[in-house]
């Protein structure tokens, strides 16, 4: 990235564990017990846990430098939506953030940009920090459509969000072809995608908003690959799926992310 005003010095590394549909309450408690002594206060650590473990894990993490959140929510405040969970319910259970627009939600549960935009709005209204995921599929990448997809998803999902609300947003670039596949995007790909996103945010919401926006990479992140990416100007941390299920692997990712930035 060219603009020195948008550099990362004020953005501490943020590591988000996305457990997906894994871990019972007992397993989640065990994870936190193992992770706790491996943390120090220099990192921002978020755990996106299953709904059922939220209240217990939020309570267990009260004295730790760890924020607890959810992997999804509904966009309406309340109503006849069998099986859904509201932002207010998440907050009451102890969530401080929520992942929205994950590619698994888009692909397997047919969530479109308009629905995701309403979730972002609801999260902001209710005081939850949204982590918005965007990213291209293999086919879109092969057709050189990566930037078009990122522009479309980012613009549509953040429709109407004000600059002061952007301060509570985290953006995660997750190329769909890298999620759960073992294929990590190259540093060159990540640099290009993150630079593009931050420039776009700067154009729409101003350079100050862009400069403070945490921009995460997600997709087959493992401890070994972290250092090469965290040194990039526009990479502020990681959204980790598979490797976040092990407290040892996740703590190694946290350690590797902090070393070169602090
Ligand atoms: P992965 O998942 O690390 O297992 O690829 C990342 C994600 O889906 O957020």
Boltz pocket constraint, residues with backbone or C-beta under 6 A from the ligand:
constraints:
  - pocket:
      binder: B
      contacts: [[A, 18], [A, 174], [A, 178], [A, 179], [A, 180], [A, 181], [A, 182], [A, 218], [A, 219], [A, 220], [A, 221], [A, 239], [A, 240], [A, 241], [A, 242], [A, 243]]
      max_distance: 6.0
